[in-house]
């Protein structure tokens, strides 16, 4: 590894059993039984049975055999059994089960890869720290020998330490970006999953409607009696289950449009959060940046944390567009880490005519007074070794200084920590 390059080494290939748990697959197979199937199972390419469920009365005839893919290669097959009379109903169910298993497989693979990447970053950071400490120990011995050049040597060592800290800050930002990308990908995959499923269903519905139209066209050519045409058309109408199709197609379209709009909102929040299209300093609304950060972290907050907003109108601040997002992202993630099993995060903002005040409070154990002077130091962490790099709050400190502001931690009302950011606002 060179001085300016961090290599990410991802682990060995994963088997299907390592990526899918019984709790992932068996509920889907049990659902197939409840839908009327006689049996359902997943087998690998060699035919070895990995997961299986049956109703105890005999599986029946093999109705569907569909492949499962991992990174573009077939790794297993889903087999669905039942009576031949159930074929029209169970074959589409098999396609739905494969789509669900494929979504679980891709999501679990991304989670495993993200975990391995994060672990590599943490281990690399720890090794870099050990190397720096060893270098500093050797330098101390040289300082004693070269007392006459002490001032020069101190300046050299200080410069090296600053460069090492800068590298660690960059690594922390890269790790945060990796986690963020994985979470956003998961959020986007959810609506894309049901959009894809709906489109497959709509494709089948369209085929049925086309079959009905073709039926009318064929019957009208020989000019049969109207009553005969009506009776045959009614029979065909019910055979194709068009009443159910017409009742369901509106819901499918509405759900797909809502999912597409959800994807658009996620992408818009991520784009606004990163300020990728903006160069130099821009005018930003800190309340809006808080909302964008919540949108980007929705995959971590939804269903897990209660977010309380106490936001007041704020004047715009001129700064590098990505700085507020770095501050809010690290502080909210820090609150989630320390708030316990039922996190409650309170976001507040106000303006007193000269300064903007932003508060991010949690309901965790708080920060002891003895540690409040250390928590913003690089590499300081209260988490177990390997669970954190100790650079998240150092990134916050650096970003707040670049905004010409200050940050402090106090006790939150009712317990917990309250990080208070104060930023000067220029009067128009």
Secondary structure, DSSP 8 states (H G I E B T S, - for coil): --TT-----------HHHH--HHHHHHHHHHHHHTT-SEEEEEETT--EEEEEE-SS---EEEEEEEEEETTEEEEEEEEEE-GGGHHHHHHHHHHHHHHHHHHHHHHHHHHHHHHHHHHHHHHHHHHHHHHHHHHHHHHHHHHHTGGGHHHHHHHHHHHHHHHHHHHHHHHHHHHHHHHHHHHHHHHHHHHHHHHHHHHHHHHHHHHHHHHHHHHHHHHHTT--HHHHHHHHHHHHHHTTHHHHHHHHHHHHHHHHHHHHHHHHHHHHHHHHHTTT--SEEEE-HHHHHHHHHHHTHHHHTTT-EEEEEE-----EEEEHHHHHHHHHHHHHHHHHHS-SS-EEEEEEEE-SSEEEEEEE-SSS---GGGTTTTTSTT--SS-TTS--S-HHHHHHHHHHHTT-EEEEEE-TTSSEEEEEEEE----
